[in-house]
Amino acid sequence: MMRHLAAVMLVAFLSGCAMIAPAPMDVLTYENPNKAVADKQLFVFLRGLGGSHHSFEEKGLVADVWARGLPFDIVAPNAHFGYYGERNLIVRLKEDVIDPARAKGYKKIWLVGVSMGGLGAMLYLKERPQDIAGIYLIAPFLGSQPLLSEIEAAGGVRQWDPGAYVAEEDWQRMLWHWIKKTVADCPAKIVYLGYGTDDTYKKGSQILAPLLPQDRVCTIDGGHDYETIKALWQIFLEDDGKLKN
């Protein structure tokens, strides 16, 4: 995980810089080896800035699903930073991942967003809530310290006034304004959150956490690293009742 994720993300969004983001998006597919439990359900892993879309298999997150006998197939699109920089992440996820999954008969689709991927999952939920059954944010990056400190100083999202802004130029204010209008006033039943107490980007999670039902928030000792991410993923999978709703 890169230490300067906030600065990199801000530069890209504010400058509207273009980066190479091929269409269609490259997607890794993992079919459930136990066909007896397959039930046309799908996890979509959204990667962070560091590592790659191969990391979910390499770090054992894919195997964790198989080990618990859960009725899910898995895909991992290469939703790298370029798609955020070109601002076509939502379009590419819908056309290259979600729509094809629907066409194959998947009835429940969960987004699992790690770090930058957590931001991607929230942005997709904002634009296309009807497409997905739920999202799990693991150590999500949800904005830079100045804005998060502004929200914190106001007493939290409910008390915070976003003021006037242009959405195309201030994605952070746009995101948190949507969270204020949607999540704060009507707790999102399909949003789950997990993060480490020593995570570099924990402030965004700490501000989001009070807006969610507390049984949908998990905190453990750990930082912004794969050891913590894997532990949070395993805890999430242990209580599989949420995945049956």
KACORTA-V260534 format. One record per run of one state. SS is the DSSP state (helix for helix, strand for strand, loop for the rest). FROM is the first residue (numbers start at 1). TO is the last residue. If there is no record, write none. Layout:
ss->SS from->FROM to->TO
ss->SS from->FROM to->TO
This chain:
ss->loop from->1 to->4
ss->helix from->5 to->15
ss->loop from->16 to->26
ss->strand from->27 to->30
ss->loop from->31 to->40
ss->strand from->41 to->46
ss->loop from->47 to->54
ss->helix from->55 to->58
ss->loop from->59 to->60
ss->helix from->61 to->67
ss->loop from->68 to->71
ss->strand from->72 to->77
ss->loop from->78 to->80
ss->helix from->81 to->85
ss->loop from->86 to->88
ss->helix from->89 to->103
ss->loop from->104 to->107
ss->strand from->108 to->114
ss->loop from->115 to->115
ss->helix from->116 to->127
ss->loop from->128 to->128
ss->helix from->129 to->131
ss->loop from->132 to->133
ss->strand from->134 to->138
ss->loop from->139 to->144
ss->helix from->145 to->153
ss->loop from->154 to->170
ss->helix from->171 to->184
ss->loop from->185 to->190
ss->strand from->191 to->196
ss->loop from->197 to->201
ss->helix from->202 to->209
ss->loop from->210 to->213
ss->helix from->214 to->216
ss->strand from->217 to->220
ss->loop from->221 to->225
ss->helix from->226 to->238
ss->loop from->239 to->239
ss->helix from->240 to->244
ss->loop from->245 to->245
